[in-house]
Amino acid sequence: MADIRIESVTKYYGSQAALRGVSLDVHNGEFVALLGPSGCGKTTLLRAVAGLDRQTNGRIEIGGRDVSDLPPRSRGLAMVFQNYAVFPHLRVRDNIAFGLLMTGTAKDRIERQVARAAALMHIEALLDRYPVQLSGGQRQRVAVARALAVEPAVLLMDEPLSNLDALLRLEMRTELKAVLASARTTTLYVTHDQTEAMGLADRIAIMHEGRIEQIGSPLEIYRQPKSIFVGGFIGNPPMNFLRLPVSGSVVRLGTLILNPPAGINGPVMLGIRPEDLEVAETGAGFAFRVHVPEPLGPHILLTGDVEGQSMRVAVAPDRVMQPGDVVMLRPNTARLSWMNPDTGLALENS
Amino acid sequence: MRGQTLRPYLLIMPSLAFLLLLFFVPLVQTVALAFSTTTGTGVGNFVQMLDDLDFRDSVRNTFGLVLCVVPLQLLAALGMSMMLRHVRWGRDIILWIWTIPLGISDLAAGLVWLAILTDKGYLNTILFEVGVISGPQSWLTYETPGALFLAILTAEFWRATAIVFVVLVAGVQLIPREYEEAASVFGATAWQRFRRVTLPLLRPSIQTALILRTVLAFEAFAVVLAVGGRNFPVLVSQAYLWQFTNQNYNVAACYAVLVTLVSLAATLVILIALRPRAGESA
């Protein structure tokens, strides 16, 4: 059990900045996901915490101990790699025991720990096999079991589910969450898959171009994006942004009168999630022209435009839509996000 | 369709014919030669080989050389390929310099070492200049078997370590870095990473390199002849001697058969010793 404290960490490859000053606290027993598009620096940050790459500047503490200059083996952590890195020359049993063996653990304790980790990941029947005899999903389980067996203070995971097929990924996700929640291991988890991050993490750190753009609970991130990037990255389909003028401290959209945060002049960006819109049979609303309707089952996804600006809307599946239809829409005014179009940052409601 | 199924065989045919003609046929001829005596077929030639005054020396020298030089070369090549992995700048130049001996013919290499080690050679000159010795020393005579062995060992080591190294470097490059990273995260020291992860994963390459080098070491000839001459008989130089000096092709063939059998046996031993364990590979 330990917390992770990352202080102003930068990483340069030559003159190329991979991390531009990242600070992050992961509390004891917490599960934090580093989420971002490829090239955002999330894996670089994880590798710096692991000690596999040294940060250029900044400080990393694990459990109150400065580990910035320690080799990986002295940091008291375990890691699950994207390609599993299950040793092909060792049986599953010896793979799981590897960490304990390296630290000179007593034989009977190794046996107990291996049995326990194997039971947690449901691979007791595979202990005497070699990795070539396992499927991808089974190798993944071995990799997680190997990490759990050492009872690490800190667990690092680098896109551990990305090589599994969709169904297996869903299954492993649920299982991982249950196992890690009962172990209460401090976990730092890198992923580019937002569903994974939302489903697993206590908090999500959204990374973008070597910085943490926003950190918060999954719902916070979803409901109150701090920037256009976060709003556009999280959510599937992502948040819609309409560029609208402010006149007399209000914004007019169709017959709607909306109140942006006070003291704004010039245009604003209005962020609306596709599912926070409903068809307005009566009352105020704005006109939306349908270009492409996609019936997806739980809802119909409509792609179209509002006053020439493109927008996606998820509406209840109980109506038939044709390309060219115009419907009146009304947003849930409690769920609107207001952004500064120049800085791309959220405007605070004061 | 018929042409399609035949085509692979047609394409393989020339190399197959080449090997059969230039390898298998001479091999059969050599064996036949070894067993044919003036009175018919028999082991008379082998008896004559065993009675050869230099036979025991040549066997001892050959095995001594192989058993010393091959492990040394393996260790050195392992060390070199491990070190090369940590080099960021100038890797290609180091690789290039280390593999220079690959491009030099056996005989040329032998002559280079002869020039260094002979009693009027470079080493003698340098040692004399710095005052370590007072006059020319002979190391390559039958009176100094230890020094002679060391000289040939050094020459062989210098000449042929590169081939082991090249095979191992290729093997090391095939091992994904993640394995070693995983090992280091899970608490392995540098030595444990080498011993528990890199070395086992390198086993197929080590096997290849060992077979290649051992077989070639049993056939060591040009370097040995250049540096040691008649003072250091080995199996292949004895075959050469019987073939061209003594003009007894039958005994020469016996030596050739012996070298072939020894090489085959060594290959078999290495194959078995370094075979993958059951289930390890699919």
Interface residues (C-beta under 8 A of the other chain):
Chain A: A50 G51 L52 P71 P72 R73 L77 A78 M79 F81 N83 A85 F87 P88 H89 F98 G99 M102 T103 R129 Y130 V132 Q133 R146 V150 L156
Chain B: P176 E178 Y179 E181 A182 A183 S184 V185 F186 G187 A188 T189 Q192 R196 V197 P200 L201 R203 G279 E280 S281 A282
